[in-house]
Amino acid sequence: MAQQANELFENFDQLTPSEFFRKNKQMLGFTGKIRSLTIVFHELITNSFDASEEAGILPDIDIELKRVGKEHYILRHKDNGPGIPEDYVMQVYCQMFAGSKFRNIQSRGQQGLGCSGCVLLSQMTTGQPARVISCYKEGDEIKGVKMKFKMDVKKNQGLLMEREDYPAESTGVCIELQFKEVSYTLAEQGAFEYIRRTMIGNPHAKITFKDPSGHKYIFKRAANITPVLPKEVLPHPKGVSADDIHFMAKHSDKRRYKSMLTSSLSRMSSKKVDEIAEITGIDMNKSPKSMTFQEAEAIVNCFKKMKFMAPPTDGLIPIGSEQIEKGMKQILKPEFVTTITRKPVTYAGGVSFIIEAGLAYGGDSGRIVNEQRKSEIMRFANRVPLTFDAGSCAITEALKSIDWKRYGLKDLDNTPLTLFINIISTQVPYLSTGKQSVSPEPEIVHEIRQATMKLARKLQKHIRAKKAAKEKEKRSKVFEEYVPVIIEEAAKLGETGVPEYHEVLAKVTKRALAELLGEKVEDDDEEEEELDAIIMEEVDEFGHTVERNQSALDNFDEKNEDEEESEE
């Protein structure tokens, strides 16, 4: 017998965001033991960076990871930021989709899920509460509070268990969480590597990390300049949809379409609005609340036909070539490093972005695999390392598409090379809520290629210069090896004793300089003068022979390289 409709809906219910992510924690990036712990580090570190920089403070972070059992850890994370006022502590750590990052502004975090996601994972795997000490300024006074709480998943809010005042001397937040079913490793995708890469993209920070073995790593600050705070920017007409315009209209406090459009979109002047009215026939003096979806569609279609100035870029704050170079030198200690910051461009018609790139060669560049250094790609978005989902990322796609043989790297994988790519934007097009992979938009891929190829050309010059210096040194050693033989043979031709090597070298050098300056060298002994002349002649002939042979080898190498490039 078929069920009645009311019976079918007896179990109808709704999930809070916390309940949803409790059942779908993989959407927060918590998949796998290594990745889960790395994502926790990522969320807590980026949150500390954003808070410190907004307060104009150079970030100083202390992290301690203590192993208490198999796949069971206690993580203690402390920063020197502005702290969190008591009324907001449990909102920050226990409420999904709550925060201050829902603006059109360049920010490391963009979804309000990070810290609360870490508390959720801790609670799911251990059942233990979060412990937080927050010290913050209230007026001229620094207040401190110590709290213990859990997340009420059903209500998407915090459940306070203990609270007490804490004697505060300086601002900052310290959070302690327990985790099970996670793993700490020194591998490329582990928590340690995440910190190492973070320091390259954030040279103004200092991180002290104590690992489970008790070893303390101090990543020193390479720059003492607090990054300039980005500004909130308005959406560009070329980057909005009909739904965006309709939503703006329904939630606008303006009285007319005209004022709503000019105040809600960048590069939108009264003259442009009049042009839209003429093309669409829509009355721009109507109340935004009355806008229909069809009108919104007509307006957006009109945007596509119109010309607008490029989006403003004062809301984008890149790391800067000099700072990237400092970060790479501090961590990688390379023999060669070069960096570039490209000019702002747009993707999807109206979303501004900047590509920054760095290339380090030699030293500690690359990654060690089976005691051999191999190349590595460091992907970043708004200064944040992207350590997972590399295969589907625009950065990987762009770098893999470059013909590295053209730049003298015949085996890129086995080259001690680190490639650093950072995308700066108010709207980084992530492929998932885990924020570990960037969508391969054509404009983004193109910019990454252009930036990297420019750096590769500089590396090519460095490698060629290094090769030339090595060949010069090699030729010098050949001379050192054979000149004594020439001296001995010359002595036989001159029917005289074999002189000391260093004496001959000094005389030959003196004579060569004299001839170069057009001067005459007087010798007391005619036999010595004749012997010197024979030695000079033999050395010159030997030098010419070596140069001819080297030139032939160079031509042969160049011919082979040209053939390889034509085959490609």
C-alpha positions in Angstrom: 0.0 0.0 0.0 1.4 3.4 -1.0 2.5 5.7 1.8 0.6 9.0 2.3 2.5 12.2 1.6 2.4 13.2 5.3 4.0 9.9 6.3 6.8 10.4 3.7 7.6 13.8 5.4 7.5 12.6 9.0 11.4 12.5 9.0 11.7 15.8 7.2 14.4 17.9 9.0 17.0 20.5 8.3 20.8 20.5 9.0 22.8 23.3 10.6 26.1 24.1 8.8 27.9 22.3 11.7 25.8 19.2 11.2 26.4 19.3 7.5 30.2 19.5 7.8 30.2 16.9 10.5 28.8 14.5 8.0 30.9 15.9 5.1 34.2 16.8 6.7 36.0 16.0 3.5 34.6 19.2 2.1 36.7 21.1 4.6 39.8 19.3 3.4 39.9 16.8 6.2 40.6 13.7 4.2 43.5 11.4 5.2 45.6 11.4 8.3 48.4 13.6 6.9 46.2 16.1 5.1 43.8 16.6 8.0 46.6 17.7 10.3 48.2 19.9 7.7 44.8 21.6 7.1 44.5 22.3 10.8 48.0 24.0 10.7 46.9 25.9 7.6 43.6 27.2 9.2 45.1 28.3 12.5 48.2 30.0 10.9 46.3 31.9 8.3 43.8 33.1 10.9 46.7 34.4 13.1 48.3 36.1 10.1 45.2 37.9 9.0 44.4 39.1 12.5 47.9 40.3 13.2 48.3 42.1 9.9 44.9 43.9 10.3 46.2 45.2 13.7 49.5 46.3 12.2 51.5 43.6 14.1 54.3 41.5 12.7 53.1 37.9 13.3 55.0 35.9 15.9 53.6 32.4 16.3 54.5 29.5 18.6 53.3 26.0 17.8 53.8 22.9 19.8 52.7 19.4 18.7 52.8 16.8 21.3 52.2 13.1 20.7 50.2 11.4 23.5 49.5 8.1 21.7 49.3 6.4 18.3 47.8 9.0 15.9 46.8 11.0 19.0 48.2 14.6 19.4 47.8 17.7 21.4 48.2 20.9 19.4 49.0 24.2 21.1 48.9 27.3 18.9 49.8 30.7 20.2 50.0 34.1 18.4 50.8 37.7 19.3 47.7 39.2 17.4 45.1 41.6 18.8 43.2 38.8 20.5 39.5 38.0 20.4 37.0 39.8 22.7 35.3 37.4 25.0 31.9 37.8 23.4 33.3 36.6 20.1 35.6 33.7 21.1 33.0 30.9 20.8 31.5 32.5 17.6 35.0 32.3 16.0 35.7 28.8 17.1 32.2 27.2 17.2 30.0 28.9 14.6 30.3 27.9 10.9 30.0 30.7 8.3 30.7 33.4 10.9 33.5 35.8 10.6 34.8 39.1 9.2 35.9 37.8 5.8 32.7 38.0 3.7 33.8 41.2 1.9 35.1 41.6 -1.6 38.6 42.0 -0.2 42.0 40.2 -0.6 42.1 37.7 2.3 43.7 34.4 3.1 40.4 33.0 4.4 37.1 33.7 2.7 34.5 31.3 4.1 34.4 31.5 7.9 34.9 27.8 8.2 38.6 27.4 9.2 38.9 27.7 13.0 35.4 26.2 13.6 36.3 23.3 11.3 39.4 22.6 13.4 37.3 22.5 16.6 34.8 20.3 14.9 37.5 17.8 13.8 39.0 17.8 17.3 35.6 17.1 18.9 34.7 14.4 16.3 38.0 12.4 16.8 38.6 12.8 20.6 35.4 14.2 22.2 37.6 16.6 24.0 36.8 20.3 24.5 38.7 23.3 23.1 40.8 25.4 25.5 41.3 29.0 24.6 43.2 31.9 26.3 42.4 35.2 24.7 44.1 38.5 25.7 42.7 41.7 24.1 42.5 45.4 24.5 39.4 47.1 25.8 40.0 50.8 25.9 43.4 51.3 27.5 43.2 48.0 29.5 44.4 44.6 28.4 41.9 41.9 29.5 42.4 38.2 29.5 39.9 35.3 29.6 40.5 31.5 29.8 37.7 29.3 28.4 36.9 25.7 27.9 34.0 24.9 25.5 32.6 22.4 23.0 30.7 23.0 19.8 26.9 22.4 19.9 26.5 20.9 16.4 22.7 21.0 16.5 22.6 24.7 17.2 25.8 25.7 15.3 27.2 27.5 18.4 29.5 27.1 21.3 28.7 25.4 24.6 30.7 27.0 27.5 32.0 24.6 30.1 34.4 26.7 32.1 35.5 30.3 32.2 37.9 32.3 34.3 39.8 35.6 34.2 43.4 35.4 33.0 46.2 37.8 33.9 47.1 39.4 30.6 50.4 41.3 29.9 50.1 41.4 26.1 47.5 40.6 23.4 47.2 37.4 21.5 45.3 34.1 21.4 46.4 30.6 22.5 44.3 27.6 21.5 44.8 24.0 22.6 43.1 21.1 20.7 43.4 17.4 20.7 43.3 15.2 17.5 43.2 11.5 16.8 43.3 9.7 13.4 45.9 12.3 12.2 49.6 11.9 11.3 52.6 14.1 11.5 55.3 13.6 8.9 58.2 15.5 7.2 56.9 14.5 3.8 56.1 17.1 1.1 52.4 17.4 2.1 53.0 17.3 5.9 52.6 20.0 8.5 56.4 20.8 8.7 56.6 21.4 5.0 53.5 23.6 5.2 55.3 25.9 7.7 58.5 26.0 5.6 56.6 27.1 2.5 54.5 29.5 4.5 57.7 31.4 5.5 58.7 31.9 1.9 55.3 33.6 1.1 55.3 35.4 4.4 58.8 36.6 5.1 57.5 39.2 7.6 56.5 36.4 10.0 58.3 34.4 12.6 57.2 30.9 13.5 58.7 28.7 16.3 57.7 25.0 16.0 58.3 22.3 18.5 57.6 18.9 16.8 56.5 15.6 18.5 60.1 14.5 19.0 60.9 17.7 21.0 63.0 19.3 18.3 62.5 23.0 18.1 62.6 24.8 14.7 62.9 28.6 14.6 61.9 30.1 11.3 63.2 33.6 11.6 61.7 36.8 10.1 63.4 37.7 6.8 61.6 41.1 6.5 60.5 43.7 9.1 57.7 45.3 7.1 54.1 44.7 7.9 52.2 44.1 4.6 50.0 47.0 3.5 46.3 46.3 4.2 44.2 45.6 1.1 41.1 47.7 0.5 37.6 46.4 -0.1 36.7 46.8 -3.8 33.4 46.9 -5.5 32.5 44.2 -8.1 33.2 45.1 -11.7 30.3 45.2 -14.2 32.0 42.6 -16.4 32.3 40.2 -13.4 28.7 40.1 -12.1 25.7 37.9 -13.0 22.0 38.7 -13.3 21.5 37.0 -9.9 24.2 39.3 -8.4 22.4 42.4 -9.7 19.0 41.2 -8.5 20.4 40.4 -5.0 22.1 43.8 -4.8 18.8 45.5 -5.7 16.7 43.6 -3.2 19.2 44.4 -0.4 20.1 48.0 -1.3 19.2 51.0 0.8 19.2 53.3 -2.3 16.0 54.7 -3.6 16.7 54.5 -7.4 18.3 52.0 -9.8 20.7 54.7 -10.8 22.2 55.3 -7.3 22.1 51.6 -6.6 24.3 50.7 -9.6 26.8 53.6 -9.2 27.3 52.8 -5.5 27.4 49.0 -5.8 29.7 48.6 -8.9 33.1 49.9 -9.7 33.7 51.9 -12.9 30.0 52.7 -13.0 29.3 56.4 -13.6 26.0 58.3 -14.1 26.8 58.5 -17.8 27.1 54.7 -18.0 23.8 54.3 -16.2 22.1 56.7 -18.7 23.6 54.5 -21.5 22.1 51.4 -20.0 18.7 53.1 -19.7 18.9 54.0 -23.4 19.8 50.5 -24.5 17.4 48.5 -22.3 14.6 51.0 -22.0 14.5 50.4 -18.2 13.5 53.4 -16.0 16.5 54.0 -13.8 14.5 56.1 -11.3 12.5 53.1 -10.1 13.0 51.7 -6.6 15.6 48.8 -6.6 13.2 46.7 -4.5 10.9 46.5 -7.5 13.6 45.1 -9.9 12.6 41.9 -11.6 15.0 39.1 -12.6 14.3 39.8 -16.2 15.4 43.4 -15.8 18.6 42.2 -14.0 19.3 39.9 -17.0 18.8 42.8 -19.4 21.2 45.0 -17.5 23.9 42.3 -17.4 23.5 41.6 -21.1 24.0 45.3 -21.6 27.2 45.3 -19.6 28.6 42.7 -21.9 28.1 45.0 -24.9 29.5 48.1 -23.2 33.1 49.2 -22.6 34.3 49.9 -19.0 37.6 50.9 -17.5 39.6 48.0 -16.1 38.8 47.0 -12.5 40.6 49.0 -9.8 43.7 47.2 -8.4 44.4 49.2 -5.3 42.6 46.4 -3.4 45.3 43.9 -4.4 48.5 43.9 -2.3 51.2 41.5 -3.7 54.1 40.2 -1.6 56.5 42.0 -3.8 59.6 40.7 -5.7 62.0 41.9 -3.1 60.2 40.3 -0.2 59.8 37.0 -2.1 63.5 37.0 -2.8 64.2 37.5 0.9 62.0 34.7 1.8 63.5 32.3 -0.7 67.0 33.2 0.3 66.2 32.7 4.0 64.7 29.3 3.6 66.4 27.8 0.5 69.9 29.5 0.5 70.1 29.1 -3.3 73.1 29.9 -5.5 70.7 31.8 -7.9 67.3 33.4 -7.3 65.1 35.6 -9.4 61.6 36.9 -8.9 58.9 38.9 -10.7 55.5 40.5 -9.9 53.3 40.9 -13.0 51.0 43.8 -13.7 47.3 43.3 -12.6 45.0 41.7 -15.2 41.5 40.2 -15.1 39.8 36.8 -15.6 36.1 36.1 -16.2 35.9 39.5 -17.7 36.1 41.6 -14.5 37.9 39.9 -11.6 41.4 41.4 -11.1 44.4 39.3 -10.2 48.2 39.5 -10.0 50.7 36.7 -10.6 53.9 36.6 -8.6 56.7 34.2 -9.4 60.1 33.2 -8.0 62.7 30.7 -9.1 65.5 29.4 -6.9 68.3 27.2 -8.2 71.0 25.3 -6.3 71.6 25.4 -2.5 68.7 23.9 -0.6 66.3 24.4 -3.5 64.1 21.6 -4.6 63.1 18.6 -2.5 65.2 15.6 -1.4 64.0 12.2 -2.8 66.2 9.2 -2.2 69.2 11.4 -1.3 68.8 13.3 -4.6 67.5 16.8 -5.1 64.6 17.1 -7.4 62.5 20.1 -8.6 59.5 21.3 -6.6 56.6 23.6 -7.2 55.3 25.8 -4.5 51.8 26.9 -5.2 50.3 29.9 -3.3 47.0 31.9 -3.3 47.0 35.2 -1.3 50.3 34.1 0.4 48.8 30.8 1.5 50.6 27.5 0.5 48.4 25.1 -1.5 49.8 21.7 -0.7 47.2 19.3 -2.0 45.2 18.7 -5.2 48.1 19.8 -7.4 47.1 17.8 -10.4 43.9 19.8 -11.1 45.4 23.2 -10.3 46.0 26.0 -12.9 49.5 26.6 -11.5 50.6 23.0 -12.2 48.9 23.0 -15.6 50.8 26.2 -16.6 54.2 25.1 -15.4 53.9 21.6 -16.9 53.1 23.2 -20.3 56.4 25.0 -20.6 59.1 23.5 -22.7 62.0 23.6 -20.2 64.5 22.2 -22.6 64.5 25.5 -24.4 66.0 27.0 -21.2 68.8 24.5 -20.8 67.0 22.2 -18.4 66.9 18.8 -20.2 65.6 17.0 -17.1 63.5 19.3 -15.0 62.4 16.6 -12.5 66.0 16.0 -11.5 67.1 19.6 -11.2 67.6 21.3 -7.8 65.0 23.9 -8.6 62.1 25.5 -6.6 59.3 27.3 -8.5 57.2 29.7 -6.5 53.9 30.9 -7.9 51.4 33.2 -6.0 48.0 34.4 -7.2 46.7 37.5 -5.6 43.0 38.3 -5.9 39.8 39.3 -4.0 38.2 36.2 -5.6 40.6 33.4 -6.1 38.7 30.8 -8.2 39.2 27.8 -5.9 37.9 24.4 -7.2 36.5 23.3 -3.8 35.8 24.5 -0.3 39.1 23.0 0.7 40.8 25.9 -1.1 43.8 23.8 -2.3 43.5 24.1 -6.1 42.9 27.0 -8.4 40.6 26.8 -11.4 42.6 26.7 -14.7 41.1 30.0 -16.1 42.8 30.7 -19.5 43.9 34.2 -18.3 45.5 32.8 -15.1 47.3 30.0 -17.0 48.6 32.5 -19.5 50.0 34.9 -16.8 51.7 32.1 -14.9 53.4 30.9 -18.1 54.6 34.4 -19.1 56.0 35.1 -15.6 57.8 31.8 -15.3 59.3 31.8 -18.8 60.8 35.3 -18.1 62.4 33.8 -15.0 63.5 30.7 -16.9 65.4 32.9 -19.4 67.4 34.5 -16.5 68.2 31.1 -15.1 69.4 30.0 -18.6 71.9 32.9 -18.6 73.1 32.0 -15.2 73.6 28.4 -16.2 75.5 29.4 -19.3 77.7 31.8 -17.4 78.4 29.1 -14.8 79.2 26.6 -17.6 81.6 29.2 -19.3 83.4 29.8 -16.0 83.7 26.1 -15.4 85.2 25.6 -18.9 87.6 28.5 -18.3 88.8 26.9 -15.1 89.1 23.6 -16.9 91.3 25.2 -19.6 93.4 26.8 -16.9 94.0 23.4 -15.2 95.0 22.0 -18.6 97.6 24.8 -19.0 98.9 24.1 -15.5 99.3 20.4 -16.4 101.1 20.9 -19.7 103.2 24.0 -19.4 105.9 22.2 -17.4 106.1 19.7 -20.3 106.4 22.6 -22.7 109.2 24.2 -20.6 111.1 21.0 -20.6 110.8 20.5 -24.3 111.7 24.2 -24.9 114.8 23.7 -22.8 115.9 20.8 -25.0 115.4 23.0 -28.1 117.4 25.8 -26.5 120.1 23.3 -25.4 120.0 24.6 -21.8 119.0 23.5 -18.4 115.3 23.2 -17.4 114.4 26.4 -15.4 112.1 26.5 -12.4 108.4 26.6 -13.4 107.5 29.7 -11.3 110.5 31.6 -12.6 109.5 31.0 -16.2 105.9 31.9 -15.4 106.9 35.2 -13.9 109.1 36.1 -16.9 106.5 35.0 -19.5 103.9 37.1 -17.7 106.3 40.1 -17.5 107.1 39.8 -21.2 103.4 39.4 -22.2 102.5 42.6 -20.2 105.4 44.5 -21.8 104.3 43.5 -25.3 100.7 44.5 -24.5 102.0 48.0 -23.3 104.4 48.3 -26.2 107.5 48.3 -24.0 110.7 46.4 -24.4 112.0 44.0 -21.8 115.8 43.9 -21.3 117.3 40.5 -20.4 120.8 40.2 -19.1 121.3 36.7 -20.4 120.8 36.1 -24.2 120.3 32.4 -23.6 117.5 33.1 -21.2 115.9 35.6 -23.6 116.0 33.0 -26.4 114.6 30.3 -24.1 111.8 32.6 -23.0 110.9 33.3 -26.6 110.7 29.6 -27.4 108.5 29.0 -24.4 106.2 31.9 -25.3 105.8 30.6 -28.8 105.1 27.0 -27.6 102.6 28.2 -25.0 100.8 30.5 -27.5 100.5 27.6 -30.0 99.3 25.3 -27.3 96.7 27.8 -26.2 95.4 28.3 -29.7 95.1 24.5 -30.1 93.0 24.2 -26.9 90.8 27.1 -28.0 90.2 25.5 -31.4 89.3 22.2 -29.8 87.0 23.9 -27.4 85.3 25.9 -30.1 84.7 22.7 -32.1 83.1 21.1 -29.0 80.9 24.2 -28.4 79.7 24.2 -32.0 79.0 20.5 -31.8 76.9 21.0 -28.5 75.0 23.9 -30.1 74.2 21.9 -33.2 72.9 19.0 -31.0 70.7 21.5 -29.0 69.3 23.1 -32.2 68.4 19.6 -33.5 66.7 18.7 -30.2 64.6 22.0 -30.3 63.6 21.4 -33.9 62.5 17.9 -33.0 60.4 19.3 -30.1 
